[in-house]
Structure formats: structure tokens, C-alpha cells
Amino acid sequence: MNFEPLEKIANAVLYEGFLLYPYRKSSVKNQQRWHFGTIGPAGGPDRTMMQTECLVEGDSRTEIGLKIRFLQGETEREAMFCKLSPGGAQERRLLSFPPIVGAVEIESAAVSERVFRFTVRILNLTPENGEGCSMLSAHTLLSVRDGAFLSLLDPPDEYRAAAAACRNIGTWPVLAGREGERSLMLSSPIILYDYPQIAPESAGDFFDGTEIDEILTLRVLTLSDEEKQEVREGDDRARGILDRTEALPPEAFAKMHGAIRGLRKASKLGFREGDRVRLHPRKKADIFDIALDGKIAIVESVERDFEDRIHLAVTVEDDPGRDFGIARQIGHRFFFGPEEVELV
């Protein structure tokens, strides 16, 4: 079973909250870890079990691969289970990473002739509660051969009730890998959409899923010499962030700045790149709408978002900073609907 397409996003989940800006161990918020998805021993503050339930389309030839991942302190741990049948009997397999004692329970139930509900439980059975006894940032990777997973966010109509009945505890499974394919699933304690991806502009992890790479990069560069020295003398991963950020070339900063998500090329809409248009903003939502009313602009691209709405990306013809807009930087590149422009 090949889980390689999930490697980057799974590692982002694994190290979420591992170390936070300003990446110094003397910082109050770095005196403890801020992990999501902790499975702890009984009697502690954390849940002792995590459960993933999903729907699998398949038959007697279908095989499911399963990988459990978590951190034990700062050490990565994983357990792999291959060639599981969605129609197989319930089974329990033990995990041992001393002092952690755990188990993985696997079961399935038929929803229809072709669809099964597949359940994975991760349990922490460690008898004591102390350092190294918790599974941190636990998550589950699933792969299917000769079958397909069904989205729980957008299932086929005939399986909406079955999808809604899936009981996920401390985690949420989404389709993953290449968009449109249904052979991989990531079950994460961080709620994600189907087919989550790392932003291509990101030069590396900041261990903060709510991160804005540009802001964190600039803030790292503003650390004092004394703070940077403390970072270098601390955690290897923090030192890597500092070294990577200080070596970042200007073009990498430009790629981070003002990136727009959720757009794809659209065509046959009556507009083309290079068209000159006059702007007539309808919303008058901000000062830009007022200032740009009546201006001549150049269409840089025609885009369609995932809700099938059309957007024209334009730069203003007499803007002295138009080159910044062509370079996709905010403040010089604007989006309008087709009804808000006229060809000139």
C-alpha cells in the first residue's frame, strides 16, 4: 500500500503545535506541547480512544491498508496493517512502544451489497500515567486496492444516511491524495476538507496549521540576535526554521504574497487575457470599489471558482504599480465579476 502521496499533509498533522513562534524554549507557550489528537492512559485528562468510521465500496477482492501514526514525546511512531478485508471478521492487534501499551481494533459491517462501513479504533491501554505514556497527534492513514472510499462530506445521494451514521470520535476522515481519486483517506484530529494539500508557496513547516507563511517568516526575521541564538541552541526543528527563513530568496517571498486559492482557468466566457475593460463595481464594498469605478483595466486572467462563479483578475491601466499586479501582488491586482466590467 502506497501512502507516499499523503506524506506532506500527514507530517503537517503530526507536528501541528509541536513548536510555536517565537520558537524559543523559554517562551511560555513552548513550555508544553499543543498537540491535537492526544490519546492518553485512563485516569488522565485526555480521551483514551480514537475512532475512525468510513464507507468503502468494494467486493471480495478489496484490500485495505492501514497506518497508525503518532508522536511519543519527540519520537515518531507508526504501525502498519496490510491486506485487511472490508468484509472480514473483527480483530484486535496490540501496539507496544514502552511504556505505551495500546491496541488497534478493526471491524466492518455491510451497508449494501457493494458498500461497507469500516471502523478503526486506537486505544491507549497503558496502566500508568506519566511521561511518554500518551499518543500525541495520533492520526490514521487508509488505502484501498480494488475498491474506493466514499466521501463523508459529499457522499452519493443513496449513501447520505449511511455517511451521516458513521461515528467518528476525536478524528475526521477525508479523501486524500490526487483530487478525484478515491484510493486514499486521511483521518485527522484536525477537521479538513476532502483532498487537503500543503500550499505550494510554503517553503517549510511552521508547526501551525492556521499559519500565514509570509507573516511568520517576517516575524522570525525580526527576532533579536539573542533570540536567534537561543533558537539555534534549542530544538533542531526550530533551528531548521531559522536557517531556512534566513536563506529564503526574494522570489520565494513574492510567491507567498497574495496567493489566491480555489480558482481554476475558465474559457469561452466572452473575455480573454489582455482585454481592455472599464470597471463598474456594483457592491461598493470598500474604498477600492469607489476609487476604481470607471477606470480602464487589463484582464490578466479569467478564472472560475469551485462554486462555478466567474472572476476576472485585472490590473488598472494607469496604476504606476501595475507591474506588482502582474506579479500577483495584492493592492495592485483586483477581482471583478463579468457583470461589473464592459469591454472597451
N, C-alpha and C positions, 0 to 999 in steps of 0.2 A: 504494500500500500504506500502510495507516494503522498506525503504531507508537505513536500517542499514548497508548493505554491502558497502555503499558509505561514511559512516561517517568519516573515517580517511582521505580519499583523499579530501572530501568536506571541512573538517576543515582546511586542509593544504591550500586550495584555499582561504578560508575565512580569514585566518590570514597571508597570504602572504604579506610581507613588514610591518607587524604590529610593529615590533621592530627589529632592526638590530644590529649586532655586532658593538661596544662592549657592547650593551645592557644597556648603561647608558643614562639617560635623558639629561645629559649635553652634550652628543655627538651631533655634528651639524646635522648629518643625522637622529637623533631621535627627532629633534625639530619639525618635521612634519611627518605624516604617508605617506608611499609609497604604497598605495593600488592600485591594478589593479581593473578594473571594477567599477569605480565610476559613479553613475547616480545622477546628480545634478539638482538643480532647473534651470529654464530658466534664462538666463542672466549671468550665471556663466561660469567658464572655462571648465566644463565637459559636456559630452553628457547628454541629458535629457531622453533618451530611450535606452533600450537594447532589441534586438530581437533574438529569437531562432526559427529556422525552421528546421524540421527534417522529415524523412519519417517513417511512421508507417504501418506495414502490419496487417490487421485485417478485421473484419466484424461488424455486428450489435451488437455482444456480447462484443466487445472490450471496455475496460475501461482504461482510462489514469489517473494516479495520478500525481500531480504537487506540488512541494515545491519550494518556492522562499526564498532565504537566503541572508542576508547582515548584515553589521555592521552599527549601528548608534552611532558614536563615538566609545566607547569601549563596547557597549551593542549589543549582538546578537539579531537579529530579524528574524522571519520567518513567512511565510503564506502558508497554505496548502489548496489545492483544490483537491477533490477526485471525482471519478466516472464520469470523463469527457469522452464524446464520440468523437472519431476522425471524425465522420460524423455529429456532432452536429452543431447547429447554432452559429454564432459569439456572444460572450458575453464579458462583461466588469465588473470586480469586483474591488471595491475600497479597498485601503490599508490606514490605519490610524495609524501612530506612531508619535504623535505630537512632534515637529512641522511638521513632514513629512506628506504630503498628496500625495498618489500615486494611481496607478491603474494597474491592470493586464488585458490585452486583449488577448482573446483566440479565434482562428478560425482555420478552417480546410478546405481543398479542395481535391477532389478526383483526384488522378493521374492515377489510373486504377481501375478496379473492386475491387481489393484487397488491394491497397496501397493508403494512404492518405498523404498529406503534412500537418503537424501540426505546427501551429505558436503560439508562446507565446511572448507578448511584455510586458516589465516592464517600466512604465512611472513614472517620478517624476513630480508631479503637484503642489509642494509646492510653494505658492505665494511669499515667501521671500527667501533671500539667506543669510544664516548665519550659526552659529554653530549648528550642529545636524540636518541640513536640507538635507544632502546628504546620499544616499545609497552607502556605501563603500563595496568593494569586492563582489558586487552582483553576484549571480550565480543561476542557475536553475537545479533542480533535477527532472527527469521524470521517471515514472514507468508505465509499461503496463501489463494488465491482459487479457488473451485470445487474444493475439496478439504478435507482435515482432517489434522492431525498426530495421531499416536498417542502416548499416554503411555509413556515408558520405565520409569516407576516402577510403573505398573499397566496393562500392555497387555492387550488382549483375549487370551484363552487361546490362540487359534490363532497369535498372533504373539509369544508369550513368548520363544521361541527366537531369533527374528529380533531382538527388542529386546535380548536378552542379548548378541547378537553385534555390536551396534553398538559401535564403538571410539571412545571419546571421550578426547582427550588434553588435559589441562590445563583442562578445562571440562566442564560437565554441563548438557544441555538439559532444560528442564521446560516443561510447558504454562503459559501465562500469560494475563493479561487477565481477563475476567469468568469466574467459575467455571462449568464445564460447557461452555464454548465451546472449540473446538479449532482456531482460526484463527491463533493466535499462540504463539510459543515463544521463551523466553529461554535462551540458552546462556551460562552464567556460570562463572567460576573459583571462585565460592563455591557450595557444594552447597546447593540449595534444594529444597523440595517443589514439587509442581505448584501453580500459581496463587499464587505469593508476593505478598504485599501489604505496604505500609507501614502500621504501626499507626495507626489513625485518631486516637489520642490524641497522636501525635508532632507537636510544633509545628514541627519542622525537623530537619535532619540534624546529627548529632554526628560523622559520619565513622567510626563504629564499629558494625559490624553486631551485635556482642554487647552493644550498649548497653542500659542501663536508663535511659530518658529522665529519670525522676524523680531518680535518684541523680546523673547527670551535671549536670542542671540545678542541683540544690542545691550541687554541688561548684563549679560555675562561679561561683555567687553568693558562695561563701566565699573566692574569690581576694582577695588584698590589693589595696589601691588601686594599689600599684606594679605588681603583676602584671597588673591590668586595664589599666593604662596601656600596658604592653608589648604586650598583646594588641591594643589599639587602634592601636598604631603598626606592627603587623605585617601579617599576611595579611588580605585583605579578607574572606575567608570566616570567619576566626576572629573578626574584628570583628563580623561579622553574627551569629555565635553569641552573643557577649556582649550585643549590643544587644537581640537577640530575647529572651534569657533575662531580662535586667533589666526588660523591658517586659511579661513574662508575667503575666496577671491570675490571681487566686486560683482562679477556676473552671477554668483550664487545668491547674493543679497537681492539683486534685481529680479531673480526668479521667484523669490519668496514674496515680493511686494505686490499686493493687489491681485493675487490669483483668484480667479472665479471658478467655482465648482458647478457641476451639474449641467453643463452646456455641451451640445454636440452640433456639428455642422448641419445647416438646413439649406435646401436648394429649391428652385422653381417657386420663388415667393415674390417675384417682381422686383427684387433688389439684388444687387451684386456688389462685391468688393470694389471700391473705387468710385461708386456712385456719389454725386453731389446731391445733398438733400437740405431742405430747410426745416428747422426744428420747430415744432408746435407742442411743447409739453402740455399734457392735459391735467395732470394731477396737481401741479403747482405745490408739490410736497415740500420743497425746500428752496433755499436761495438760488441754487443752481438752475432749477426749473424756470425761475423768473429771469435770471440773467441770460439763459441760453435761448429764450423764446425769440424766434425769428432769425437766429443765427444760421449761417451756412456751415454744414459739416460734411465730412467724408466718411462713407461707410467702410469700416475696416474689416468687419466680418458679419455674417448673418448666422445666427445661432437659434437652436430650438432646445428648450429645457425638457426635463423628464416629464413635465405635465403638458407637453406639446404647445407651450406658448413660445411665440417668436420674439426674438430680441435682436435689435440692430446695435452693434458696437460701433460707435462713431468717435471721431476726433474733430474738434472745431477748427475750421479752415484758418481763421485769423488768430488762433491761440499761439503765442510765442513759445509755449512749451509743448507744442503738438508732438515733437519727437518723443517726449516722455509718454504720451498717449499711445503712440505707435509701439512703444516698448512695453505696453500693457500696464502702465503705472496709473494708480488712482489719482483723481484730481484733474486728469487730462484725457481720460477715456470714459465715455458715458454710454449707458444703455437706454434705448427707447423702443417702444412698440411700433409696429408698422403704421398704426393709425396716428402716430404722433409726428410723422415726417411726411414731406412731399418732395418728389423728385424735381430738380431744377436743371 
